[in-house]
Amino acid sequence: MPRKTLLVLSGAGVSAESGIRTFRDSNGLWENHDVMEVASPEGWRRNRALVLDFYNQRRKQARDCQPNAAHLALARLEEHLDVQIITQNVDDLHERAGSTRVLHLHGELSKAQSTLDPKLVYPLDHWEIKEGDKCEKGSQLRPFIVWFGEAVPMMYPAMEMMEKADFVLIIGTSLQVYPAASLIDYAPPHAKKYLIDPNPPGNYLRSIEVISQPATLGIRVFEEMILREIES
């Protein structure tokens, strides 16, 4: 009998418990920068050195952080379910915890991208992208991050994944940022939906079971619930 599919939508609240800060924690400032200075094509054109340094520091910080109990539990659930993760996070903590099927909606800190040809993407084995680092076509490398105002090319594969889910878990994200917030609309009618959020918004459908706890605590409750569900 084929395994049931658990589709996980993960966001900043999962990584935050590993010590990775997000701009939404501080009134639109990300590490004391206006987010549009460091996460938009306009910011890149205005001050390339600032943007490179900003992501270099984020990359360095992420390397010093470790997967937490939520990351590890999701990896552990692969023993029982076909776990597929769609994450808004750009760190690699899910992978480092052992998850094997992770789709990054908004890019990955651990990769660089050509400014000339977006299809040219390179893994980084170090934490810095410097001015003068170029792709094979001679163009400056930039962070492999989807900035505000840019298309989200992984949305279509993410929609297809969501359409095949038996269970959906939303963890560490309030799904307030579009287009990622629309993904839940593609879940099939039969899919059971769960939300782990210490401060759940009041506008969720009644069909979503809410676990009002932080990611690392709520995941324990969810793990027990989902294992009972698939065994029944």
ZALOLO-622033 format. One record per residue (C-alpha): x, y negated, z; residue number from 1. Coordinates in steps of 0.5 Angstrom, whole numbers. Example, Ala and Ser with C-alpha at 12.3 -4.5 7.8 and 13.67 -1.06 7.14 Angstrom:
// residues 2
@X=25, Y=9, Z=16, nr=1 $
@X=27, Y=2, Z=14, nr=2 $
This chain:
// residues 232
@X=0, Y=0, Z=0, nr=1 $
@X=3, Y=-7, Z=-2, nr=2 $
@X=5, Y=-12, Z=4, nr=3 $
@X=0, Y=-18, Z=5, nr=4 $
@X=3, Y=-24, Z=3, nr=5 $
@X=5, Y=-30, Z=8, nr=6 $
@X=6, Y=-36, Z=5, nr=7 $
@X=9, Y=-41, Z=10, nr=8 $
@X=9, Y=-49, Z=9, nr=9 $
@X=14, Y=-52, Z=13, nr=10 $
@X=16, Y=-59, Z=15, nr=11 $
@X=21, Y=-63, Z=19, nr=12 $
@X=18, Y=-61, Z=25, nr=13 $
@X=21, Y=-54, Z=25, nr=14 $
@X=28, Y=-58, Z=23, nr=15 $
@X=27, Y=-63, Z=29, nr=16 $
@X=28, Y=-58, Z=34, nr=17 $
@X=35, Y=-56, Z=31, nr=18 $
@X=37, Y=-63, Z=32, nr=19 $
@X=35, Y=-66, Z=25, nr=20 $
@X=32, Y=-72, Z=25, nr=21 $
@X=27, Y=-75, Z=20, nr=22 $
@X=25, Y=-82, Z=18, nr=23 $
@X=18, Y=-81, Z=21, nr=24 $
@X=21, Y=-81, Z=28, nr=25 $
@X=23, Y=-88, Z=28, nr=26 $
@X=17, Y=-92, Z=24, nr=27 $
@X=20, Y=-91, Z=17, nr=28 $
@X=27, Y=-92, Z=19, nr=29 $
@X=32, Y=-86, Z=17, nr=30 $
@X=38, Y=-86, Z=21, nr=31 $
@X=37, Y=-94, Z=22, nr=32 $
@X=36, Y=-95, Z=14, nr=33 $
@X=30, Y=-97, Z=11, nr=34 $
@X=28, Y=-90, Z=7, nr=35 $
@X=27, Y=-94, Z=0, nr=36 $
@X=35, Y=-96, Z=1, nr=37 $
@X=37, Y=-89, Z=1, nr=38 $
@X=31, Y=-85, Z=-2, nr=39 $
@X=29, Y=-88, Z=-8, nr=40 $
@X=32, Y=-89, Z=-15, nr=41 $
@X=32, Y=-96, Z=-14, nr=42 $
@X=36, Y=-95, Z=-8, nr=43 $
@X=41, Y=-91, Z=-12, nr=44 $
@X=42, Y=-96, Z=-17, nr=45 $
@X=43, Y=-102, Z=-12, nr=46 $
@X=48, Y=-99, Z=-7, nr=47 $
@X=51, Y=-92, Z=-10, nr=48 $
@X=56, Y=-92, Z=-4, nr=49 $
@X=51, Y=-93, Z=1, nr=50 $
@X=47, Y=-87, Z=-1, nr=51 $
@X=52, Y=-82, Z=-2, nr=52 $
@X=55, Y=-84, Z=5, nr=53 $
@X=48, Y=-83, Z=8, nr=54 $
@X=47, Y=-76, Z=5, nr=55 $
@X=54, Y=-74, Z=6, nr=56 $
@X=53, Y=-76, Z=14, nr=57 $
@X=46, Y=-72, Z=13, nr=58 $
@X=50, Y=-66, Z=10, nr=59 $
@X=55, Y=-66, Z=16, nr=60 $
@X=50, Y=-66, Z=21, nr=61 $
@X=46, Y=-60, Z=18, nr=62 $
@X=52, Y=-56, Z=18, nr=63 $
@X=53, Y=-57, Z=26, nr=64 $
@X=46, Y=-55, Z=27, nr=65 $
@X=43, Y=-48, Z=28, nr=66 $
@X=37, Y=-45, Z=26, nr=67 $
@X=32, Y=-45, Z=32, nr=68 $
@X=27, Y=-40, Z=34, nr=69 $
@X=22, Y=-42, Z=29, nr=70 $
@X=27, Y=-40, Z=23, nr=71 $
@X=29, Y=-34, Z=26, nr=72 $
@X=21, Y=-31, Z=27, nr=73 $
@X=20, Y=-33, Z=20, nr=74 $
@X=26, Y=-29, Z=18, nr=75 $
@X=24, Y=-23, Z=23, nr=76 $
@X=17, Y=-23, Z=20, nr=77 $
@X=20, Y=-20, Z=13, nr=78 $
@X=20, Y=-14, Z=17, nr=79 $
@X=12, Y=-13, Z=16, nr=80 $
@X=10, Y=-18, Z=11, nr=81 $
@X=12, Y=-21, Z=4, nr=82 $
@X=14, Y=-28, Z=7, nr=83 $
@X=15, Y=-34, Z=2, nr=84 $
@X=17, Y=-40, Z=5, nr=85 $
@X=15, Y=-47, Z=1, nr=86 $
@X=19, Y=-52, Z=5, nr=87 $
@X=19, Y=-60, Z=5, nr=88 $
@X=26, Y=-60, Z=9, nr=89 $
@X=33, Y=-60, Z=5, nr=90 $
@X=37, Y=-57, Z=10, nr=91 $
@X=39, Y=-49, Z=9, nr=92 $
@X=36, Y=-47, Z=16, nr=93 $
@X=31, Y=-42, Z=14, nr=94 $
@X=36, Y=-39, Z=9, nr=95 $
@X=41, Y=-39, Z=15, nr=96 $
@X=36, Y=-35, Z=19, nr=97 $
@X=35, Y=-30, Z=14, nr=98 $
@X=29, Y=-32, Z=10, nr=99 $
@X=30, Y=-29, Z=3, nr=100 $
@X=25, Y=-33, Z=-1, nr=101 $
@X=25, Y=-40, Z=0, nr=102 $
@X=23, Y=-45, Z=-5, nr=103 $
@X=25, Y=-53, Z=-3, nr=104 $
@X=20, Y=-58, Z=-6, nr=105 $
@X=24, Y=-64, Z=-4, nr=106 $
@X=31, Y=-61, Z=-6, nr=107 $
@X=37, Y=-59, Z=-2, nr=108 $
@X=43, Y=-62, Z=2, nr=109 $
@X=48, Y=-57, Z=0, nr=110 $
@X=47, Y=-58, Z=-8, nr=111 $
@X=49, Y=-64, Z=-12, nr=112 $
@X=46, Y=-66, Z=-19, nr=113 $
@X=48, Y=-70, Z=-25, nr=114 $
@X=45, Y=-77, Z=-26, nr=115 $
@X=45, Y=-75, Z=-33, nr=116 $
@X=42, Y=-69, Z=-34, nr=117 $
@X=38, Y=-66, Z=-28, nr=118 $
@X=38, Y=-59, Z=-30, nr=119 $
@X=46, Y=-59, Z=-28, nr=120 $
@X=46, Y=-57, Z=-21, nr=121 $
@X=52, Y=-55, Z=-17, nr=122 $
@X=53, Y=-52, Z=-10, nr=123 $
@X=57, Y=-55, Z=-5, nr=124 $
@X=62, Y=-52, Z=-1, nr=125 $
@X=64, Y=-58, Z=3, nr=126 $
@X=60, Y=-64, Z=6, nr=127 $
@X=62, Y=-70, Z=1, nr=128 $
@X=60, Y=-72, Z=-5, nr=129 $
@X=65, Y=-78, Z=-7, nr=130 $
@X=64, Y=-84, Z=-12, nr=131 $
@X=68, Y=-81, Z=-18, nr=132 $
@X=66, Y=-74, Z=-17, nr=133 $
@X=63, Y=-72, Z=-24, nr=134 $
@X=59, Y=-67, Z=-28, nr=135 $
@X=61, Y=-63, Z=-34, nr=136 $
@X=58, Y=-68, Z=-38, nr=137 $
@X=62, Y=-74, Z=-35, nr=138 $
@X=57, Y=-77, Z=-30, nr=139 $
@X=57, Y=-79, Z=-23, nr=140 $
@X=54, Y=-73, Z=-18, nr=141 $
@X=48, Y=-75, Z=-14, nr=142 $
@X=45, Y=-71, Z=-8, nr=143 $
@X=40, Y=-66, Z=-11, nr=144 $
@X=34, Y=-69, Z=-7, nr=145 $
@X=27, Y=-71, Z=-10, nr=146 $
@X=27, Y=-79, Z=-8, nr=147 $
@X=21, Y=-83, Z=-7, nr=148 $
@X=18, Y=-84, Z=-14, nr=149 $
@X=21, Y=-78, Z=-18, nr=150 $
@X=17, Y=-72, Z=-20, nr=151 $
@X=17, Y=-66, Z=-16, nr=152 $
@X=19, Y=-60, Z=-21, nr=153 $
@X=18, Y=-55, Z=-16, nr=154 $
@X=10, Y=-56, Z=-15, nr=155 $
@X=8, Y=-52, Z=-20, nr=156 $
@X=12, Y=-46, Z=-18, nr=157 $
@X=9, Y=-47, Z=-11, nr=158 $
@X=2, Y=-48, Z=-13, nr=159 $
@X=3, Y=-41, Z=-16, nr=160 $
@X=6, Y=-38, Z=-10, nr=161 $
@X=0, Y=-41, Z=-6, nr=162 $
@X=-5, Y=-38, Z=-10, nr=163 $
@X=-3, Y=-31, Z=-9, nr=164 $
@X=-3, Y=-32, Z=-1, nr=165 $
@X=-6, Y=-27, Z=4, nr=166 $
@X=-5, Y=-32, Z=10, nr=167 $
@X=-2, Y=-39, Z=10, nr=168 $
@X=2, Y=-42, Z=16, nr=169 $
@X=3, Y=-49, Z=16, nr=170 $
@X=8, Y=-51, Z=21, nr=171 $
@X=12, Y=-57, Z=23, nr=172 $
@X=8, Y=-61, Z=18, nr=173 $
@X=2, Y=-65, Z=18, nr=174 $
@X=1, Y=-65, Z=10, nr=175 $
@X=0, Y=-72, Z=10, nr=176 $
@X=6, Y=-73, Z=4, nr=177 $
@X=3, Y=-72, Z=-3, nr=178 $
@X=4, Y=-68, Z=-7, nr=179 $
@X=6, Y=-63, Z=-2, nr=180 $
@X=-1, Y=-64, Z=2, nr=181 $
@X=-5, Y=-62, Z=-4, nr=182 $
@X=-2, Y=-55, Z=-4, nr=183 $
@X=-7, Y=-52, Z=1, nr=184 $
@X=-12, Y=-53, Z=-4, nr=185 $
@X=-9, Y=-48, Z=-8, nr=186 $
@X=-10, Y=-42, Z=-3, nr=187 $
@X=-15, Y=-37, Z=-5, nr=188 $
@X=-22, Y=-37, Z=-1, nr=189 $
@X=-20, Y=-30, Z=3, nr=190 $
@X=-13, Y=-33, Z=5, nr=191 $
@X=-13, Y=-34, Z=13, nr=192 $
@X=-10, Y=-41, Z=15, nr=193 $
@X=-6, Y=-43, Z=21, nr=194 $
@X=-3, Y=-49, Z=23, nr=195 $
@X=2, Y=-50, Z=29, nr=196 $
@X=2, Y=-57, Z=31, nr=197 $
@X=3, Y=-60, Z=38, nr=198 $
@X=-1, Y=-66, Z=35, nr=199 $
@X=-6, Y=-63, Z=30, nr=200 $
@X=-10, Y=-69, Z=26, nr=201 $
@X=-17, Y=-68, Z=27, nr=202 $
@X=-19, Y=-68, Z=19, nr=203 $
@X=-17, Y=-61, Z=18, nr=204 $
@X=-22, Y=-56, Z=16, nr=205 $
@X=-25, Y=-52, Z=21, nr=206 $
@X=-23, Y=-46, Z=17, nr=207 $
@X=-16, Y=-47, Z=20, nr=208 $
@X=-14, Y=-44, Z=26, nr=209 $
@X=-10, Y=-49, Z=30, nr=210 $
@X=-4, Y=-47, Z=35, nr=211 $
@X=-3, Y=-54, Z=39, nr=212 $
@X=4, Y=-53, Z=41, nr=213 $
@X=11, Y=-55, Z=38, nr=214 $
@X=14, Y=-50, Z=33, nr=215 $
@X=19, Y=-46, Z=37, nr=216 $
@X=13, Y=-44, Z=42, nr=217 $
@X=7, Y=-44, Z=37, nr=218 $
@X=11, Y=-39, Z=33, nr=219 $
@X=11, Y=-34, Z=39, nr=220 $
@X=3, Y=-34, Z=39, nr=221 $
@X=3, Y=-34, Z=31, nr=222 $
@X=7, Y=-28, Z=31, nr=223 $
@X=3, Y=-24, Z=36, nr=224 $
@X=-4, Y=-26, Z=32, nr=225 $
@X=-1, Y=-24, Z=25, nr=226 $
@X=2, Y=-17, Z=27, nr=227 $
@X=-5, Y=-16, Z=31, nr=228 $
@X=-8, Y=-18, Z=24, nr=229 $
@X=-4, Y=-14, Z=19, nr=230 $
@X=-5, Y=-8, Z=24, nr=231 $
@X=-12, Y=-8, Z=25, nr=232 $
